[in-house]
Amino acid sequence: MPDRFPVATGARVLPTALCYEAMSDLRIDVADLLTHPGARRPVHREAAVDGLTASAAQIREPVVLDLILERVPDGVVVRGSIRARWEADCGVCLRELTGELDVAVSELYEDLPVEGETYPLLGHHIDLEQLVRDALLLELPLAPSCTSTGAPPCHAESTPDDADSAWQGDPRWAALSELEL
């Protein structure tokens, strides 16, 4: 099968399946940069990335990348920003929250990546998906609340009938209000 034949990339050999997977919006051909040391190229992409979910927040809309790719002696450096919009529910009142992320990145793609420090250069392609995941998932809020995101404070929507009445919040919490502690 063609995906079993190895392809030489610098000092190592990779199966062609790793080098020639279906091109995604976040997989970029950098052959022009590899042949010209010091060359730079701007890249603007908007792509949907599945599975960008942390404990309480998630990204559903396409991610926007504004990057500069630069050839350096060790490989290709990717610098720029990644922007995305996240969605979550307030951990206190369950109100829907949204927020913007704008993450600055500066990472190296090289033939022999160092685990956890650099990303792999696959033949003459770089795949930005793992970089996008790493950058955005670390910035998503772990426990978003109205207060921590700048939204109006929780319970701001309540309008008690009189001064002695209790706050009537989200109906999903109704069963908990019946508990006697």
N, C-alpha and C positions, 0 to 999 in steps of 0.2 A: 504494500500500500504506500502511496506517496507520502503520507504523514509519518512514516517510520524512518525515512531517510534523514540522516543528520545534516545539519547546515552549520558550517563553521562560522563563528563570530568571534573574531579576535583570538583569545587564548582558550576558548572553550567551544564545545560542540553541543548544539541544541537540536531537538527534533523539530522538523519543519512545522509541526502542528502548533508549536509555541510561537513560531515566527510568522506564520501566515494564517492565523485565525481570521474569521470574518472581520472586516474593518468596522469598527464602531465609531461613533462620533468623537470618542475620547482617545482613539488610537491614531497616532500621527506619524506619518512618514517623515523621517529626518535625514534621508540620504543626502540631500543637498547640504545640510549642515556638517555632516560627517566628513565630507570631502573638502571643506573649506574652513580651516581652523580660524577661530575668532568670529565666524559668521553669526549673524543674529536674524531672527524672524519673529514678527509679532503673530500671535494666534488669538483669535476670538472664537469661542464656541458656546453654544447653548445646547445642553443635552440633558435628557432625563436619566437619572441614575436610580435604579430600583434598590430598595432595602436600606435607605438612609433613615434609620430609626434608632433613637436612643431609648432610654428607659421611659421617658415621658413625652418627648417631642419627636417630630418626624418632618422630613422634607418630601413633598409630593410634586412640586413644580420643577420645571427644568432649572438646572444649575448653570450659571453664567461664568465663563472663564475668560479673563483678559490677561494674557501671558506673553512673555518674551522668552523665546528659546534661544540659547546661546551655546555655541560649540566651545568647549574648553578642553585642555589636554586629556582630562580624565573621562570625558563623555559629553553630555549635554546638560546644561543647567536650565531649569525652568523657574522663572521668577514672575511674580504678578499677583493678581487677586482672584479669588473665587467668591462669588456671591450667590446666596440662596435665601429663600423665604421658608421659615419653619412654622409649624402648627402644633398646638398642644392644648390641653385643658388645664385650667388653674387647679393647683393641688389643694386649694382651700374651698373655692366655691364652684368649681367645675365649669366656669365660663370659658368659652373658646378664646384662645390667645393666638396671636401671630407675631412674628418678629423677623428681622432681617439679620443675616450674617454677612460679613465682608471680611474674609480671611486672607491675610498676606501669606504667600508661599515663596520659598526659595529652596529648591531641592535639586539634587544631582541624580541623573540617570547614567549608569555606567555598565560596561560589559560584565564586570564581576562585582555585583552589588554586595554591600555589607549589610547583613540582616539587621533591620530596624533603623538603619542610618541612610541608606541610599536605595534607589529604585533600579530595576533591571532595564537595560537597553537591549531590546530583542531584535537582533539583526540591525535593520535600519528603521525600526519603529520604536516609539515610546507609547506606553499605555497610561494615560492620565487618570484612569478610573480609581486605582488604589490611592493615588495622591489626593484626589477629591474626597474619597471616603475618609482617609486619615484626617485631613484638614477639617472637614465639616463636622464629623461625628465628635471630635474633641471639643468643638465650640457649641454644640447644642446644649441648651439648659437641661440639667438633670432633674430639677424639681421646679418647674416654672410656676409662678404665682402672679396674681395681678400686681402686687407690690413690686416684685423683682423685675417685671418687664415694663414698668412705667404705665400700665393700664390703670384706670380708676380703681381705687381700693375695693376689696371684696365687700360685699353687702351695700354698696353704694346704690344699688337698684331697689333696696327694700324701702317700703313706705308703710310703716306700721299704722294701724287704724287708730290706736291710742298709745299713750306712753307706757302702759303696762303690758302690751301685747309683745310676744316674742317675735323675733325676726323670722319671716317666712321665706326660706331660701329655695334652692333648687329642689324640685319634687323628688329627685332621685335620692335625696338624703332623708326623706320623710320617715322611712322605717327606723332610722337611727334616732330620730327625735322621740320616739315612743319608748326607748330604753330608759330604765331607771338605774342610774349608777350611784 
